[in-house]
């Protein structure tokens, strides 16, 4: 079943709490004092293979005890790195398609450096989602994909779902056109098995519900996708993996704007600014999108309407940092959407089409506020650092019009503190605590006729150790103990599904994770062979409806166990990169409605007795034959299967044991090509998805299971800089006008042509 993500309209008291939390940290920043003594710096400039300056190159600074940080080169390719410590540092410079070999800089060096970039198929960068501290990509044994801002701009992508379609192991199911409900299945997991973070703040509803159509990409620096269970790091809902969207802050002051228009009355506009002045850094922006949606004929020949969509977003970050290592920042984000819901108006395999819904609409509102304080212990050169995060969120989803108008919500308060101890640049220990209070409610969740929220608290205690066992062998081991407490829930004996009163429920969960990487051959970026492996566990506590519509007061979290093993090979002086990863996932304690078939197995209406598995292979390849051209390809094979219910030889109806999981294709893949020369840049994409097993559109799985045919798409686009920072953009999505349905019964868009303007100043 497709998941729904609740997004929220915050009451005034909740907004005051957000403001108070952010205000506390800015008060702390205002009373902090920077050291008055002059701070030495490392100066240099970054050039490309032709020794031309590289603008906005990323220089990663590894200080060992303080972890990696980054700075950007200016319009002349120059950079300055504050170096207050007495220890040597390592610099790694990179730009899209270019990378420099690491440079070790002894303490006290004041000779200007020249970092020469060479072509590379995979950029080196710091990843913050796969470990408790930021680690460079080559140091990670996890299955990681990073999509940076250059990729997003060159492919002209403005929504999260669009950007993820080239990531191996991910399957996206969009029930219609842009703005329609979009679910994600990662390595065969369910649609609520992936945790989504935006600058470290959870975007899932209570229980993991996630709709990617509500996540626009405004002023994004990069997207990090970590495949495999990550509950040892991030707690609940990270059953199959984690996706984090990281926005830009700081750097040279920049203002940019975009305006687009195209087929289906598509309109989009965005404006944003980022930068830093002295010790203050910021980001602020807003963007909006609207389109008319599908207006073709329904199965009975009547015209479809009420498929239009609108989205509006605003976000801002303001922070202050000192040369002594103190960093304090506050973030606010608001997303508001309005989408028509005409219902399934495409394939009708069981001949059950009734009519188009011309009145139902989904209205969502998501608001978050967050604050972060990071600082070293004792002194600016300390090997111990502390980071504390506080965030408040509220998501609401209202269904207006139609037969059953309703409103649902998720409210969340979250505090996390973490201590990092670095023995060296490769070895260290991190530990901390993570507390979260969530409550979810709906018009349909009641007690004695009154709305009744479902609330729980989670306390996680975690630790992670990074161990260089050998110059060529590294291992990371971590674990998290989770305390999950659900508040008492009054009974509802007169409800449509009667519920007894539930006492407070308390459970503990232990989730380990271990990764290892062995450098078989090579020591630089030009030609290396790496073996990597990871194993871990994940949990997903029940959502509000699962807790409210059952007579089982002991529902446990759903769980996963996963192992993946891979081989990565770099060839041709870094211009070719290949990776093959096999994964083996088992999903246990899945929550299902028991039904009459399993009354002898469980005495409850719902229980943790279903199981499934997914095994597969992910293949990726990247080739950069020249600075102008970049080619990437990916293929995923997934063998998923429904397993027998505990204590039986049968699967939940209408499934059979061994049948593949719903909406998970066995085969999928794609190719991406990018070209840049002077003022011209262009991209081309080929995306292919094999046949899937899908549900009858009107009654769901209970109405029968049907094959959803395979499809292939071609997308292309071009951008031309006509003057200064002004560029004209154009793209064609679904160039061949293919007719297909990602979700059976919901027509996907035909050919869409879009033209736009993009302008930037101060970069």
C-alpha positions as CSV (number, residue, x, y, z in Angstrom):
1,X,0.0,0.0,0.0
2,X,1.3,3.4,-0.8
3,X,2.4,5.4,2.3
4,X,1.1,8.8,3.2
5,X,3.3,11.4,4.9
6,X,1.6,13.7,7.3
7,X,2.7,17.3,7.1
8,X,1.7,20.0,9.6
9,X,0.1,23.3,10.5
10,X,1.7,24.4,13.7
11,X,-0.3,26.0,16.6
12,X,1.0,29.2,18.0
13,X,2.3,27.6,21.2
14,X,4.4,25.2,19.0
15,X,5.8,28.1,17.0
16,X,6.8,29.8,20.3
17,X,8.7,26.7,21.3
18,X,10.5,26.6,18.0
19,X,11.5,30.3,18.4
20,X,12.6,29.7,22.0
21,X,14.8,26.7,21.1
22,X,16.5,28.6,18.3
23,X,16.9,31.7,20.5
24,X,18.7,29.9,23.3
25,X,21.4,28.8,20.9
26,X,21.9,32.3,19.5
27,X,22.2,33.7,23.0
28,X,25.0,31.2,23.6
29,X,26.6,32.3,20.4
30,X,26.4,36.0,21.3
31,X,28.2,35.5,24.7
32,X,31.0,33.3,23.2
33,X,34.4,35.0,22.7
34,X,36.9,34.2,20.0
35,X,40.5,34.2,20.7
36,X,42.2,37.5,20.2
37,X,45.5,36.2,18.9
38,X,46.2,36.1,15.2
39,X,45.3,32.8,13.5
40,X,47.8,31.4,11.0
41,X,46.3,30.4,7.6
42,X,47.3,28.0,4.7
43,X,47.0,29.8,1.4
44,X,46.9,28.5,-2.1
45,X,45.0,28.3,-5.4
46,X,43.4,25.4,-7.3
47,X,43.9,24.9,-11.1
48,X,42.5,22.5,-13.6
49,X,44.6,20.2,-15.9
50,X,45.3,23.2,-18.2
51,X,46.4,25.2,-15.1
52,X,43.4,27.5,-15.3
53,X,41.8,28.7,-12.0
54,X,38.9,26.6,-10.7
55,X,36.0,28.6,-9.2
56,X,34.2,27.2,-6.2
57,X,36.5,24.1,-5.9
58,X,36.0,22.3,-2.7
59,X,39.0,22.0,-0.4
60,X,38.5,19.4,2.3
61,X,40.7,20.0,5.3
62,X,41.4,16.9,7.5
63,X,42.8,18.1,10.8
64,X,42.9,14.6,12.4
65,X,41.6,15.4,15.9
66,X,39.0,17.9,14.7
67,X,37.6,15.9,11.7
68,X,37.2,17.1,8.1
69,X,35.9,20.5,7.2
70,X,35.6,22.3,3.8
71,X,36.3,25.7,2.2
72,X,35.6,26.9,-1.3
73,X,38.0,28.6,-3.8
74,X,37.1,32.1,-5.0
75,X,36.7,33.5,-8.6
76,X,40.5,33.3,-9.1
77,X,40.7,29.8,-7.7
78,X,42.3,31.1,-4.4
79,X,41.6,29.7,-1.0
80,X,42.6,30.3,2.6
81,X,42.4,27.7,5.4
82,X,42.6,28.8,9.0
83,X,45.2,26.6,10.7
84,X,45.3,27.4,14.4
85,X,46.6,24.0,15.5
86,X,50.2,22.8,15.9
87,X,49.5,19.5,14.0
88,X,49.9,18.9,10.3
89,X,46.7,18.8,8.1
90,X,45.8,17.0,4.9
91,X,44.1,18.9,2.0
92,X,42.0,17.3,-0.7
93,X,40.7,19.5,-3.5
94,X,37.9,18.6,-5.9
95,X,35.5,20.0,-8.4
96,X,32.9,18.4,-10.6
97,X,34.8,15.7,-12.6
98,X,38.1,16.8,-11.1
99,X,40.2,15.8,-8.1
100,X,43.7,16.4,-6.7
101,X,45.8,13.9,-4.8
102,X,45.9,14.5,-1.0
103,X,48.5,17.0,0.1
104,X,50.0,16.8,3.6
105,X,50.8,20.2,5.0
106,X,53.3,20.4,7.9
107,X,52.5,22.6,10.8
108,X,53.6,26.2,10.4
109,X,53.8,26.1,6.6
110,X,53.3,29.5,5.0
111,X,54.4,28.9,1.4
112,X,51.4,29.3,-1.0
113,X,50.3,25.9,-2.4
114,X,49.1,25.0,-5.9
115,X,46.7,22.1,-6.1
116,X,46.4,20.7,-9.6
117,X,43.2,18.8,-10.4
118,X,43.0,15.7,-12.6
119,X,40.1,14.0,-14.3
120,X,38.1,11.6,-12.2
121,X,35.0,9.5,-12.6
122,X,34.0,9.7,-8.9
123,X,34.5,12.8,-6.8
124,X,36.0,12.5,-3.4
125,X,34.0,14.3,-0.7
126,X,33.0,14.2,2.9
127,X,29.9,12.1,3.7
128,X,28.1,12.8,7.0
129,X,25.3,10.3,7.0
130,X,27.1,7.0,6.9
131,X,29.1,7.4,10.1
132,X,28.7,9.3,13.4
133,X,31.4,11.7,12.1
134,X,32.0,13.0,8.6
135,X,34.3,10.6,6.5
136,X,35.7,10.9,3.0
137,X,33.9,8.7,0.5
138,X,36.8,6.5,-0.2
139,X,37.1,5.7,3.6
140,X,33.6,4.3,3.8
141,X,32.7,0.7,3.4
142,X,29.0,1.4,3.2
143,X,27.0,1.4,-0.1
144,X,26.9,5.2,-0.7
145,X,25.7,7.4,-3.6
146,X,26.3,11.2,-3.4
147,X,24.4,13.5,-5.8
148,X,25.9,17.0,-5.7
149,X,24.7,20.4,-6.8
150,X,26.5,20.2,-10.1
151,X,24.6,17.0,-11.0
152,X,21.3,18.6,-10.0
153,X,21.9,21.7,-12.1
154,X,23.3,19.9,-15.2
155,X,20.2,17.6,-15.2
156,X,17.8,20.4,-14.3
157,X,16.2,18.6,-11.4
158,X,14.1,20.4,-8.8
159,X,12.4,17.5,-6.9
160,X,13.9,14.8,-4.7
161,X,12.1,12.0,-6.6
162,X,13.6,13.1,-9.9
163,X,17.1,13.2,-8.5
164,X,17.0,9.6,-7.1
165,X,16.1,7.8,-10.3
166,X,19.7,7.2,-11.2
167,X,20.6,5.6,-7.8
168,X,21.1,1.8,-7.8
169,X,18.9,-0.2,-5.5
170,X,16.1,2.4,-5.4
171,X,12.6,2.0,-6.9
172,X,10.3,5.0,-7.1
173,X,6.5,4.7,-7.6
174,X,4.8,7.9,-8.5
175,X,1.0,7.7,-8.7
176,X,0.6,10.1,-11.6
177,X,2.5,13.2,-12.6
178,X,4.6,15.8,-10.7
179,X,3.2,16.4,-7.2
180,X,1.4,13.0,-7.1
181,X,2.1,10.8,-4.1
182,X,5.6,9.2,-4.6
183,X,6.8,6.2,-2.6
184,X,10.3,4.7,-2.4
185,X,11.3,1.1,-2.1
186,X,15.0,0.6,-1.2
187,X,16.6,-2.8,-1.7
188,X,13.3,-4.5,-1.6
189,X,12.1,-2.9,1.6
190,X,8.7,-1.4,2.3
191,X,7.7,2.1,1.4
192,X,8.1,3.2,5.0
193,X,11.5,1.5,5.6
194,X,13.7,4.5,4.5
195,X,14.5,7.4,6.8
196,X,14.7,10.8,5.2
197,X,16.7,13.6,6.8
198,X,16.8,17.3,5.7
199,X,19.9,18.9,7.3
200,X,19.7,16.2,10.1
201,X,15.9,16.7,10.7
202,X,13.5,13.8,10.2
203,X,11.0,14.3,7.4
204,X,9.0,11.0,7.9
205,X,5.7,10.9,9.7
206,X,5.3,8.8,12.9
207,X,6.0,5.2,11.8
208,X,8.1,6.0,8.8
209,X,5.5,7.3,6.3
210,X,7.2,9.2,3.4
211,X,5.9,11.0,0.3
212,X,8.8,12.2,-1.8
213,X,6.6,14.6,-3.8
214,X,6.6,17.0,-0.9
215,X,10.4,17.4,-0.9
216,X,11.6,20.1,-3.3
217,X,15.3,20.7,-3.8
218,X,15.9,24.4,-3.1
219,X,19.5,25.5,-2.7
220,X,20.7,21.9,-2.1
221,X,24.5,21.3,-1.7
222,X,24.2,17.5,-2.1
223,X,22.1,14.4,-1.4
224,X,23.6,11.4,0.4
225,X,22.0,8.0,-0.1
226,X,23.1,5.2,2.3
227,X,21.8,1.7,1.4
228,X,21.5,-0.9,4.1
229,X,19.9,-0.7,7.6
230,X,21.2,2.3,9.6
231,X,19.3,2.0,12.9
232,X,22.6,1.7,14.8
233,X,23.3,5.3,13.7
234,X,19.8,6.9,13.2
235,X,17.4,4.8,15.3
236,X,13.9,3.9,14.1
237,X,12.6,4.0,10.5
238,X,16.2,3.4,9.1
239,X,15.2,-0.2,8.2
240,X,16.5,-0.3,4.6
241,X,18.6,2.9,4.4
242,X,18.8,6.6,4.9
243,X,18.6,9.6,2.5
244,X,19.8,13.0,3.7
245,X,19.3,16.3,1.8
246,X,22.0,18.8,2.8
247,X,21.5,22.5,1.9
248,X,24.2,25.0,1.1
249,X,25.4,27.6,3.7
250,X,28.3,29.9,3.8
251,X,30.9,30.4,1.1
252,X,31.2,33.4,-1.2
253,X,28.0,35.5,-1.1
254,X,25.6,34.3,-3.9
255,X,22.2,35.3,-5.2
256,X,20.4,33.2,-7.8
257,X,17.0,32.9,-9.4
258,X,15.2,30.5,-11.7
259,X,12.0,30.8,-13.7
260,X,10.5,28.0,-15.9
261,X,7.4,27.2,-17.8
262,X,6.3,24.3,-20.0
263,X,3.8,21.6,-20.9
264,X,0.7,20.8,-18.7
265,X,0.8,24.5,-17.7
266,X,3.9,23.9,-15.6
267,X,5.2,27.0,-13.8
268,X,8.2,27.2,-11.4
269,X,10.1,30.0,-9.8
270,X,12.9,30.0,-7.2
271,X,15.2,32.6,-5.6
272,X,17.9,32.1,-3.0
273,X,21.0,33.5,-1.4
274,X,23.9,31.9,0.5
275,X,27.1,33.3,1.8
276,X,29.2,34.4,4.8
277,X,30.5,37.7,6.1
278,X,33.1,37.6,8.8
279,X,31.9,35.0,11.2
280,X,28.3,35.0,10.1
281,X,27.0,32.6,7.5
282,X,23.5,32.2,6.0
283,X,21.1,30.6,3.6
284,X,17.6,31.8,2.6
285,X,15.3,31.0,-0.2
286,X,11.8,30.4,-1.5
287,X,10.4,28.5,-4.5
288,X,7.1,27.5,-5.9
289,X,5.7,25.1,-8.5
290,X,2.3,24.4,-10.1
291,X,1.0,22.4,-13.0
292,X,-2.4,21.4,-14.5
293,X,-1.8,17.6,-14.3
294,X,-3.4,14.8,-16.4
295,X,-6.4,15.8,-18.5
296,X,-6.7,12.7,-20.7
297,X,-9.7,10.3,-20.9
298,X,-10.6,7.9,-18.1
299,X,-11.5,4.3,-18.9
300,X,-15.1,5.3,-19.6
301,X,-14.0,8.1,-22.0
302,X,-14.8,11.0,-19.7
303,X,-12.1,13.7,-19.2
304,X,-10.0,13.6,-16.1
305,X,-9.8,16.8,-14.1
306,X,-8.8,17.7,-10.5
307,X,-5.2,16.4,-11.1
308,X,-3.5,19.8,-10.7
309,X,-0.8,20.4,-8.1
310,X,0.8,23.3,-6.3
311,X,3.8,23.4,-3.9
312,X,5.4,26.3,-2.1
313,X,8.5,26.3,0.1
314,X,10.6,28.7,2.2
315,X,13.7,28.0,4.2
316,X,16.4,29.9,6.0
317,X,19.6,29.2,8.0
318,X,21.6,31.7,10.1
319,X,24.8,30.8,11.9
320,X,27.9,32.1,13.6
321,X,31.3,30.5,13.9
322,X,34.6,31.4,15.5
323,X,38.2,30.6,14.8
324,X,38.2,28.7,18.1
325,X,35.9,26.0,16.6
326,X,32.5,27.2,18.0
327,X,29.7,26.8,15.5
328,X,26.1,27.7,16.3
329,X,23.2,27.9,13.8
330,X,19.4,27.9,13.5
331,X,17.2,26.7,10.7
332,X,13.6,27.1,9.8
333,X,11.7,25.4,6.9
334,X,8.1,25.5,5.7
335,X,6.5,23.4,2.9
336,X,2.9,23.9,1.8
337,X,1.2,21.7,-0.9
338,X,-2.3,21.4,-2.5
339,X,-3.0,18.5,-4.9
340,X,-6.1,17.2,-6.5
341,X,-6.9,13.5,-6.1
342,X,-8.9,12.2,-9.1
343,X,-8.4,8.6,-8.1
344,X,-7.2,5.8,-10.5
345,X,-8.0,6.8,-14.0
346,X,-5.8,4.6,-16.1
347,X,-5.6,0.8,-16.3
348,X,-8.7,-1.0,-15.1
349,X,-7.8,-4.7,-15.3
350,X,-10.8,-5.9,-13.2
351,X,-13.3,-3.5,-15.0
352,X,-14.3,-1.7,-11.8
353,X,-14.0,1.9,-12.9
354,X,-16.8,4.0,-11.5
355,X,-16.0,7.7,-12.1
356,X,-13.4,10.4,-11.7
357,X,-13.3,12.2,-8.3
358,X,-13.6,15.9,-9.1
359,X,-13.6,17.3,-5.6
360,X,-11.1,15.5,-3.3
361,X,-7.9,17.3,-2.6
362,X,-4.9,16.7,-0.3
363,X,-3.6,19.7,1.6
364,X,-0.3,19.4,3.4
365,X,1.8,21.7,5.5
366,X,5.2,20.8,7.0
367,X,7.1,23.1,9.4
368,X,10.4,22.5,11.2
369,X,12.7,24.6,13.3
370,X,16.2,23.4,14.4
371,X,19.3,24.6,16.2
372,X,22.8,23.2,16.4
373,X,25.7,23.9,18.7
374,X,29.2,22.4,17.9
375,X,32.4,23.2,19.8
376,X,35.7,21.6,20.9
377,X,36.4,20.7,24.6
378,X,39.0,22.5,26.5
379,X,40.7,24.4,23.6
380,X,40.5,24.8,19.9
381,X,43.1,22.1,19.3
382,X,41.2,19.6,21.5
383,X,40.8,16.0,20.2
384,X,37.4,16.0,21.8
385,X,34.4,17.8,20.2
386,X,30.7,18.1,21.3
387,X,27.7,18.6,19.1
388,X,24.1,19.1,20.2
389,X,21.0,19.3,18.0
390,X,17.5,20.3,18.9
391,X,14.6,20.3,16.4
392,X,10.8,20.7,16.5
393,X,8.5,19.5,13.7
394,X,4.8,19.4,12.8
395,X,3.4,17.8,9.7
396,X,-0.4,17.8,8.8
397,X,-2.3,16.2,6.0
398,X,-5.9,17.3,5.4
399,X,-8.2,15.5,2.9
400,X,-10.7,18.1,1.7
401,X,-13.8,17.6,-0.4
402,X,-14.8,14.1,-1.3
403,X,-16.9,11.7,0.8
404,X,-14.7,11.4,3.9
405,X,-12.9,14.7,4.7
406,X,-10.3,14.2,7.4
407,X,-7.1,15.6,8.9
408,X,-4.0,13.8,10.4
409,X,-0.8,15.1,11.9
410,X,2.6,14.2,13.3
411,X,4.3,16.3,16.0
412,X,7.9,15.7,17.0
413,X,10.4,17.0,19.5
414,X,14.0,15.8,19.2
415,X,17.3,16.3,21.1
416,X,20.6,14.7,20.2
417,X,24.0,15.2,21.8
418,X,27.2,13.5,20.7
419,X,30.9,13.5,21.8
420,X,33.6,12.7,19.3
421,X,37.1,11.6,20.4
422,X,39.8,11.5,17.7
423,X,42.9,9.5,18.3
424,X,44.1,10.2,14.8
425,X,42.6,11.1,11.4
426,X,41.5,7.4,11.0
427,X,40.9,6.2,14.5
428,X,38.3,7.5,16.9
429,X,35.3,7.0,19.1
430,X,31.9,8.6,19.1
431,X,29.1,8.2,21.7
432,X,26.0,10.0,22.7
433,X,22.3,10.0,23.4
434,X,19.2,10.7,21.2
435,X,15.8,11.5,22.7
436,X,12.6,12.0,20.7
437,X,8.9,12.5,21.6
438,X,6.4,11.8,18.8
439,X,2.6,11.9,18.6
440,X,0.3,11.2,15.7
441,X,-3.4,11.7,15.4
442,X,-6.2,11.6,12.8
443,X,-9.9,12.3,12.5
444,X,-10.3,8.5,12.4
445,X,-8.3,7.8,15.6
446,X,-10.7,8.4,18.5
447,X,-11.7,7.3,22.0
448,X,-15.3,7.7,23.1
449,X,-16.0,9.9,20.1
450,X,-13.1,12.3,20.8
451,X,-9.9,12.6,18.8
452,X,-7.1,10.8,20.6
453,X,-3.4,11.2,19.8
454,X,-1.0,8.2,19.9
455,X,2.2,9.2,21.6
456,X,5.6,7.6,22.3
457,X,9.1,8.5,23.4
458,X,12.3,7.0,22.1
459,X,15.7,7.2,23.9
460,X,18.7,5.9,22.1
461,X,22.2,5.4,23.5
462,X,24.8,4.9,20.8
463,X,28.5,4.4,20.3
464,X,30.8,3.9,17.3
465,X,34.5,3.0,17.1
466,X,36.7,3.6,14.0
467,X,39.6,1.2,13.9
468,X,42.5,1.2,11.4
469,X,43.5,-2.5,11.9
470,X,46.2,-2.3,9.2
471,X,47.4,0.3,6.6
472,X,45.1,-1.4,4.1
473,X,42.3,-2.6,6.4
474,X,39.8,-0.4,8.3
475,X,36.8,-1.4,10.3
476,X,33.9,0.6,11.9
477,X,31.7,-0.9,14.6
478,X,28.8,0.7,16.2
479,X,25.7,-0.2,18.2
480,X,22.6,1.5,19.6
481,X,20.3,0.6,22.4
482,X,16.8,2.0,21.9
483,X,14.2,2.4,24.6
484,X,10.7,2.7,23.0
485,X,7.8,3.7,25.3
486,X,4.2,4.1,24.1
487,X,1.9,6.2,26.3
488,X,-1.3,4.6,27.6
489,X,-4.1,4.7,25.0
490,X,-7.8,4.8,26.1
491,X,-10.1,2.2,24.7
492,X,-12.7,2.8,22.0
493,X,-15.3,0.0,22.5
494,X,-17.8,1.7,20.2
495,X,-15.4,2.3,17.3
496,X,-15.7,0.8,13.8
497,X,-12.9,-1.6,15.0
498,X,-13.3,-1.7,18.8
499,X,-10.1,-1.2,20.7
500,X,-9.5,-2.1,24.4
501,X,-7.7,0.3,26.7
502,X,-3.9,-0.1,26.4
503,X,-1.5,0.3,29.3
504,X,1.9,1.9,28.8
505,X,4.1,-0.2,26.7
506,X,7.9,-0.3,27.2
507,X,10.4,-2.1,24.9
508,X,14.2,-2.2,24.4
509,X,15.8,-2.8,21.0
510,X,19.5,-3.4,20.3
511,X,20.8,-2.7,16.8
512,X,24.5,-3.3,15.8
513,X,26.4,-2.3,12.7
514,X,29.8,-3.2,11.4
515,X,31.6,-2.3,8.2
516,X,35.1,-3.2,6.9
517,X,37.2,-2.2,3.9
518,X,40.3,-3.8,2.5
519,X,42.5,-2.0,0.0
520,X,43.6,-5.0,-2.1
521,X,45.8,-3.0,-4.5
522,X,46.9,0.5,-5.1
523,X,47.3,3.5,-2.8
524,X,46.2,6.5,-4.8
525,X,43.1,7.5,-6.8
526,X,44.5,6.4,-10.2
527,X,44.2,2.6,-9.9
528,X,42.8,0.9,-6.8
529,X,41.0,-2.3,-5.9
530,X,38.8,-2.3,-2.8
531,X,36.8,-5.0,-1.1
532,X,34.0,-3.6,1.2
533,X,31.4,-5.2,3.4
534,X,28.7,-4.1,5.8
535,X,26.3,-5.8,8.2
536,X,23.6,-4.3,10.3
537,X,20.1,-4.3,11.7
538,X,17.1,-1.9,11.5
539,X,13.8,-1.3,13.2
540,X,10.5,0.5,12.4
541,X,8.2,1.1,15.4
542,X,4.4,0.8,14.5
543,X,2.7,3.9,13.1
544,X,-0.3,5.6,14.6
545,X,-2.9,3.6,12.6
546,X,-1.3,0.3,13.4
547,X,-1.4,1.1,17.1
548,X,-4.9,2.6,17.1
549,X,-6.7,0.0,15.0
550,X,-5.8,-3.2,16.8
551,X,-6.7,-5.2,19.9
552,X,-3.0,-6.1,20.3
553,X,-1.3,-3.9,22.9
554,X,2.0,-5.6,22.3
555,X,2.8,-4.7,18.7
556,X,6.6,-4.8,18.3
557,X,8.8,-2.9,15.9
558,X,9.3,-4.4,12.5
559,X,12.9,-5.5,11.9
560,X,15.5,-6.1,9.3
561,X,18.9,-7.8,9.0
562,X,21.2,-7.2,6.2
563,X,24.6,-8.1,4.8
564,X,26.3,-6.7,1.7
565,X,29.6,-7.4,0.1
566,X,31.2,-5.6,-2.8
567,X,34.2,-4.9,-5.0
568,X,35.2,-1.5,-6.3
569,X,37.8,-1.0,-9.0
570,X,39.3,2.3,-10.3
571,X,41.1,2.3,-13.6
572,X,42.7,4.6,-16.2
573,X,44.2,7.1,-13.8
574,X,40.9,7.5,-12.0
575,X,38.8,8.1,-15.1
576,X,36.9,4.8,-14.8
577,X,35.2,3.5,-11.7
578,X,33.3,0.2,-11.4
579,X,31.5,-1.3,-8.4
580,X,29.6,-4.5,-7.9
581,X,27.7,-5.1,-4.6
582,X,25.6,-8.1,-3.6
583,X,23.0,-7.6,-0.8
584,X,21.0,-10.0,1.4
585,X,18.1,-8.6,3.4
586,X,15.7,-10.3,5.7
587,X,12.6,-8.5,7.0
588,X,11.0,-10.0,10.2
589,X,8.1,-9.2,12.6
590,X,6.2,-7.5,9.8
591,X,2.8,-6.3,11.0
592,X,-0.2,-7.7,9.1
593,X,-3.9,-8.1,9.7
594,X,-4.2,-11.8,10.8
595,X,-7.6,-12.6,9.3
596,X,-9.4,-15.9,9.4
597,X,-6.6,-17.9,7.7
598,X,-4.3,-17.5,10.8
599,X,-6.7,-17.5,13.7
600,X,-4.8,-20.5,15.1
601,X,-1.5,-18.7,14.9
602,X,-2.4,-15.4,16.7
603,X,-5.4,-14.3,18.8
604,X,-5.0,-10.7,17.7
605,X,-6.5,-8.8,14.8
606,X,-2.9,-7.7,13.8
607,X,0.4,-9.2,14.8
608,X,4.1,-9.3,14.1
609,X,4.1,-12.6,12.2
610,X,4.8,-11.9,8.6
611,X,8.2,-12.2,6.9
612,X,9.9,-11.4,3.6
613,X,13.4,-11.3,2.0
614,X,15.2,-9.5,-0.8
615,X,18.5,-10.5,-2.4
616,X,20.2,-8.8,-5.2
617,X,23.1,-7.2,-7.1
618,X,23.9,-3.6,-7.7
619,X,26.2,-2.7,-10.6
620,X,27.5,0.8,-11.2
621,X,30.0,2.3,-13.6
622,X,31.3,5.8,-14.3
623,X,33.6,7.0,-17.1
624,X,35.1,10.4,-17.7
625,X,36.9,10.2,-21.1
626,X,37.5,14.0,-21.1
627,X,36.5,17.0,-19.1
628,X,33.7,17.7,-21.5
629,X,32.1,14.2,-21.2
630,X,30.8,12.2,-18.3
631,X,29.0,8.8,-18.5
632,X,27.4,6.8,-15.8
633,X,25.4,3.6,-15.7
634,X,23.6,1.5,-13.2
635,X,21.7,-1.8,-13.0
636,X,19.9,-3.5,-10.1
637,X,18.7,-7.1,-9.9
638,X,16.3,-7.8,-7.0
639,X,15.0,-11.2,-6.1
640,X,12.3,-10.5,-3.5
641,X,10.0,-13.1,-1.9
642,X,7.1,-13.3,0.4
643,X,7.9,-15.8,3.2
644,X,5.5,-17.9,5.3
645,X,3.8,-16.5,8.4
646,X,5.4,-17.6,11.6
647,X,4.3,-21.1,12.6
648,X,2.6,-21.9,9.2
649,X,3.5,-22.8,5.6
650,X,1.2,-20.1,4.2
651,X,1.6,-16.4,3.3
652,X,-1.0,-13.7,4.0
653,X,-3.7,-13.6,1.4
654,X,-3.7,-12.8,-1.5
655,X,0.0,-13.6,-1.6
656,X,1.6,-17.0,-1.9
657,X,5.0,-18.1,-0.4
658,X,7.8,-17.3,-2.8
659,X,5.8,-14.7,-4.7
660,X,7.8,-11.5,-5.3
661,X,7.0,-8.4,-3.3
662,X,4.5,-5.8,-4.6
663,X,6.0,-3.0,-6.8
664,X,9.6,-4.2,-6.6
665,X,10.9,-4.8,-10.1
666,X,13.3,-7.7,-10.6
667,X,15.3,-5.7,-13.2
668,X,15.9,-2.0,-13.5
669,X,18.7,0.3,-14.7
670,X,19.7,3.3,-16.7
671,X,22.4,5.5,-18.4
672,X,23.3,9.1,-17.8
673,X,25.4,11.3,-20.1
674,X,26.6,14.9,-19.5
675,X,28.4,17.2,-21.8
676,X,29.9,20.6,-21.0
677,X,31.9,22.9,-23.3
678,X,32.3,26.6,-22.9
679,X,28.8,28.2,-22.5
680,X,27.0,25.0,-23.5
681,X,26.0,22.1,-21.2
682,X,23.7,19.2,-22.1
683,X,22.4,15.9,-20.5
684,X,20.8,12.7,-21.7
685,X,19.1,10.0,-19.7
686,X,17.8,6.5,-20.4
687,X,15.8,4.9,-17.6
688,X,14.3,1.4,-17.7
689,X,12.2,-0.5,-15.3
690,X,11.2,-4.1,-15.7
691,X,7.8,-5.6,-15.1
692,X,6.4,-5.5,-11.5
693,X,3.6,-7.2,-9.6
694,X,1.0,-4.6,-8.7
695,X,-2.4,-4.4,-7.0
696,X,-5.9,-3.9,-8.5
697,X,-6.2,0.0,-8.5
698,X,-9.6,0.3,-6.8
699,X,-9.5,-2.4,-4.1
700,X,-5.8,-2.8,-3.6
701,X,-4.3,-6.3,-3.1
702,X,-7.6,-7.7,-1.9
703,X,-9.0,-7.0,-5.4
704,X,-6.3,-9.1,-7.0
705,X,-2.7,-8.9,-8.2
706,X,-1.8,-8.0,-11.8
707,X,1.4,-7.5,-13.9
708,X,2.4,-3.9,-14.5
709,X,4.4,-3.8,-17.8
710,X,8.0,-2.7,-18.2
711,X,8.8,0.7,-19.6
712,X,11.7,2.8,-20.8
713,X,12.1,6.6,-20.9
714,X,14.5,9.0,-22.6
715,X,15.1,12.5,-21.1
716,X,17.3,15.2,-22.5
717,X,18.1,18.9,-21.9
718,X,20.4,21.7,-22.7
719,X,21.6,24.9,-21.0
720,X,23.3,27.9,-22.7
721,X,24.9,30.8,-20.9
722,X,24.1,33.8,-23.0
723,X,25.6,36.6,-21.0
724,X,27.5,36.7,-17.8
725,X,25.6,34.5,-15.3
726,X,22.4,34.4,-17.3
727,X,21.6,31.0,-18.8
728,X,18.7,29.7,-21.0
729,X,17.6,26.2,-20.1
730,X,15.4,23.7,-21.9
731,X,14.6,20.0,-21.3
732,X,12.3,17.3,-22.7
733,X,11.1,14.6,-20.3
734,X,9.8,11.4,-21.8
735,X,11.2,12.3,-25.2
736,X,9.5,9.3,-26.9
737,X,6.1,10.1,-25.4
738,X,5.9,6.6,-23.8
739,X,2.6,5.6,-22.2
740,X,3.2,3.9,-18.9
741,X,2.1,3.7,-15.3
742,X,4.5,3.5,-12.4
743,X,1.6,2.6,-10.2
744,X,-1.1,0.5,-11.9
745,X,-4.1,2.7,-12.7
746,X,-2.4,6.0,-12.5
747,X,-1.2,7.4,-15.9
748,X,2.3,8.9,-15.9
749,X,3.0,12.1,-17.9
750,X,3.6,11.9,-21.6
751,X,6.2,14.2,-23.2
752,X,6.8,17.4,-21.2
753,X,8.8,20.3,-22.7
754,X,10.1,23.0,-20.3
755,X,11.9,26.3,-21.0
756,X,13.5,28.5,-18.4
757,X,16.0,31.2,-17.3
758,X,18.6,30.9,-14.6
759,X,20.6,33.8,-13.3
760,X,23.3,33.9,-10.6
761,X,25.4,36.7,-9.1
762,X,28.4,36.8,-6.8
763,X,29.5,33.2,-7.4
